[in-house]
Amino acid sequence: MIAIFRILLASVTLAATPAFADQAVQVGGGWALLNKPASARASVILIPGGDGVLGVRPDGSFSSLKGNQLVRTRKAYVGHGIATLTIDRGVSAAAAVAYMRKIASPVYVVGTSRGTLRVPEALSAKPNGIVLTAGFLNEVRGQIGSAGALPRTLVVHHKQDGCKYTPPSAVEPFKAWGGAKVTVAWFDGGRDSGNPCQAGGYHGFAGQDGRVVSTIAGFAR
């Protein structure tokens, strides 16, 4: 009886919890989507892959990249006490760091796939760390140049990533270059369908969104 009561109470609580909408904000030359809990313990800036164009409108709606792994999970971080800023292509990543520092610190910059190529531009704003998921690791390493410029870094990669631009074989050389600054989180399994460089397969951590969010949230906190 007690168990049934708890289930009913949980159902009522969920039903009474209002769905929250993205808040569109102007940051560093473009629009971004802000989601934040009542009391944030940290902030993450989410940089989607592909061409990076979300098409954010002033009312908080947007037109593209809705299936991108970081975009489709942007609101899930709120449940971990973390505020997120999902940035459109025209937004300066460095300006995004400055903006989110006013919301909650520490501030981490998270990029996925081609979006990881924009992460180095944020380093001038001194984020507390960066996260590279399904990253263009060789290219990112070349952009940063010296491991001395690398902040605390988490690499999230799938062992079966079949995208030719993000081979799993690039992870260990990146780790060797970054040394103790770099932590690696390997993923295995999940679902794989469609283009190997798109979000519906291993490259996009399909079927493992909860674990990806928890891994990044744990690193950020």
N, C-alpha and C positions, 0 to 999 in steps of 0.2 A: 504493500500500500504506500509506504514511504517512497519507494522507488518510482511508482506511478506518479505520485504528487510532484516529485522532483522533475520528472520529464515534462509534466504539464506546465510547471512553473517556468522551466527553461523555454518551452514553446511560446508562452505568453511574453516572456522577456524579449525573445528574438523578434516576435511580431511587433512589440512596442518600440523596438529600436529603429529610429528613422534612418533611411538610406541617405548617405551624404553625397553631395555633388562635388565635382572638381571645381576649384576656384581658379579662374584664369587671372594671371598676374603678368605684368610687363616687367621683364628683367633683361638688362644688357642688350637692348636692341631687338627684342622679340617677345613672344608670348610663351608662357609655361603654365603647367597645371600643378597647383598646390593642393596637397592633402595633409592635414595635420591633426593629431589628437589634441584633447583639451590641454594636456601637459606633456609636451614632447621632451624626450630624454636625449635625442640625437636627431640629426638630419641626414638624409641621403639625396643626392642629385642623380637622377636617372637619365641616362643618355641612350636612346634607342638605336637600333642598328638600321640597316638599309640606307636609304637616302636621308634619313633623319627628319623627314618632313611629316609632322603631325597634323598641321593645318589647324592649330588652336584658334578658336574664335573667342571674342570677349565674353560670351555667355558661358564659357567653360566646355563647350562642345568641341569636338575635333573630328577630322575626316579620314585620317590615315594611320597605319601602323597599329591598329587596335589589337592585333594578335601578337605583336612583338612581346617577348617574354617580360621585359621590364615594364612595358606599358600595361599589359594585362594584369600585372600583379601590383601596380602602383599603390592601390588602396590597402593592400594586405599588410603593409608595414605599419600602418596606424595601429593595428592590433598589438604590435610589439612596442608601442610608445615612440614610434619614429615618424617624423615628418618627412614627406617626399616632395621633391620638385622635379617634375618630368618636363624636360626642356625641348622646345622645337629647334629646328636647325639654325634659325637666326639668333639664338640666344648665346651670349658669351658664357662659356663654362666658368671662367674666372669670376665674372660678375655674379653668376649663380651662387658661387661659394660665399661671396660677400653678403648676398641677400639672405641666404639660409643661416648664416652665422647669427643674424639678428633674430631668427626664429628659434633655433636651438643648436647648441654645440655639444659634442663634436660634430664636424661636418665631413661626410665622405662622398666621394664622386664615384658613381657606378656606371660603367659603360658595358654594352653587350655588342658582340660581333663588330660590324664596321663602326659602331658608336665608340668603341674603345680607342679609335684613332683621334677622337676629340678630347679624351681624358688628359693628355699631356698639357693641353692649353690651360687647364685649370690649376696647374702646379704653381703658377706665379702668385696665386691667391692663398697658397699654403693650406690646403685642406689637411685634415687630420690623417687621411689615408685615402686609398683608391681601391676599387674592386674591378677586376677585368673578367667578365664572363664570356666564354666562347670567343676569346679575344684574338686580335691580330697581333700576337705577341712579338714576333720578330720586328714588325713595323713600329710598334709602341716602344720597344727597346731602342730602336734607331732614332726615334723622335726625341726620347729623353736624353740619350747620349751616355751620360755618366750615371752609374748606380748611386752615386752620392746624392743625386737630385731626386732619387726615388723615395717617396714617403712610405709609411706602413702600407703593405699591399696584400690583397687577397686575390688569388687566381682561382676562378671557378671554371672547371673544364670537364667535358664529358669524354669518357674513354673511347666511346664509339662515334665521336664527332666526325662526320664524313665530308665536311666542307673543306675544299682544297685550300682555303685561305686561313683556316684555323685548325691545323693538324694537331693532334695530341702530342706529337713528337716535339713540338715547339715549347712545351711546358717546362721540361727539365732544364734546357739551356737558359730559359728565362729565370728559373729559380736559381741556377748556378750564378747567373749574372747579378741578381738582386741579393743573394745571400740571405742572411737572417731577417731582412726586411720583408721577405716574401713568404706567405703561407699559401699552400695549395690545397684546395678541396676538390677531390675527384668525384665524379658522378658516374653511375653505371645504370643501364636499363632504362625503363620508361617506355615511351612510344616513339616510333620513327615512321614518318610518312612524308611524301612529297619531295620537293627540292631539298637536297642535303644542306643547303646554306640558308634555309628558311626556318621559321619559328615552329613549324609543325613536327619537327623531328628531334633527334638527339642534339643537334646544334642549338635548338631552342629549348632544351630541357623539357620537352613535352611530357606531361604526366608527372612532373616533379616540381611543380611550382611551389608547393608548400615547403618543401625541403630547401629549395633555393632561397626563398624569402627568409626562412629561419637561419640559414647559414650566413647570409649577408647581415641580417639583423643582429645576430650574435657577435659578429666581427665589429659592427658599428657601435655596439654598446660596450 
